[in-house]
Each structure stands twice: as structure tokens, then as C-alpha cells.
Amino acid sequence: MGVGKYYFNVLSGPQTVTIHRIEKAAAVNMFHTYKKLGKNCEWLGKWNGKKFDDNESPAQ
């Protein structure tokens, strides 16, 4: 995982796809796009190298 990138998971049946974006706005936009498509998404936050910061699920 890249330090300073924003991550979220898209859960699709037995598979989990992890998606990342460098900018928070782009990550939040893509997260909401998947949610609007009816996907089950899990916001992870910004990876700092040891744990996820800024891990509150973004509001619409």
C-alpha cells in the first residue's frame, strides 16, 4: 500500500476489490459513484504506513 493514498474496498460477492486514489476528493467521488451503483463499499481512509487515518466514512 502506498503511503498517503486514500483507500476503500468494494465488496462484490466473495471478492473484495481495494481501490486507491492519491487525492481525497477523487477517492470520495469514486466511493460515492460505487455506492450509487448499488455496490457495498467500505471506506478505509488514508494509509500512513502503519494504519489508516481519516477513516470516517465520507458523507454524501
C-alpha positions as CSV (number, residue, x, y, z in Angstrom):
1,M,0.0,0.0,0.0
2,G,1.2,3.5,-0.8
3,V,1.7,5.9,2.0
4,G,-0.5,9.0,1.7
5,K,-3.1,7.4,-0.6
6,Y,-6.8,7.0,0.2
7,Y,-8.3,3.5,0.0
8,F,-11.7,1.9,0.0
9,N,-13.0,-1.6,-0.6
10,V,-15.7,-2.6,-3.0
11,L,-17.3,-5.9,-1.8
12,S,-18.7,-8.0,-4.7
13,G,-19.9,-11.4,-3.6
14,P,-16.9,-13.5,-2.3
15,Q,-14.4,-11.0,-3.7
16,T,-13.1,-7.7,-2.3
17,V,-11.6,-5.2,-4.6
18,T,-9.4,-2.5,-3.0
19,I,-9.3,0.8,-4.8
20,H,-7.0,3.7,-4.1
21,R,-6.7,7.4,-5.2
22,I,-4.0,9.9,-4.4
23,E,-6.4,12.8,-3.8
24,K,-9.1,12.6,-1.2
25,A,-11.7,14.3,-3.4
26,A,-11.1,11.8,-6.2
27,A,-11.4,8.9,-3.7
28,V,-14.6,10.2,-2.1
29,N,-16.1,10.9,-5.6
30,M,-15.3,7.3,-6.7
31,F,-16.6,5.9,-3.4
32,H,-20.0,7.6,-3.9
33,T,-20.1,6.5,-7.5
34,Y,-19.9,2.9,-6.5
35,K,-22.4,3.4,-3.7
36,K,-24.9,5.0,-6.3
37,L,-24.4,1.9,-8.4
38,G,-25.6,-0.2,-5.5
39,K,-22.2,-1.6,-4.6
40,N,-21.4,-2.5,-1.0
41,C,-18.4,-0.2,-0.2
42,E,-16.2,0.1,2.9
43,W,-14.1,3.3,3.4
44,L,-10.6,2.6,4.8
45,G,-9.1,6.0,4.8
46,K,-5.6,7.5,4.2
47,W,-2.7,5.0,4.7
48,N,0.1,6.4,6.8
49,G,2.4,3.4,6.6
50,K,1.2,1.6,9.7
51,K,-2.6,2.3,9.9
52,F,-5.4,4.1,8.3
53,D,-6.0,7.8,9.2
54,D,-9.1,9.8,8.2
55,N,-11.1,6.6,8.3
56,E,-14.6,8.1,8.9
57,S,-16.9,7.1,6.0
58,P,-17.4,10.2,3.9
59,A,-20.9,11.8,4.0
60,Q,-22.8,12.4,0.8
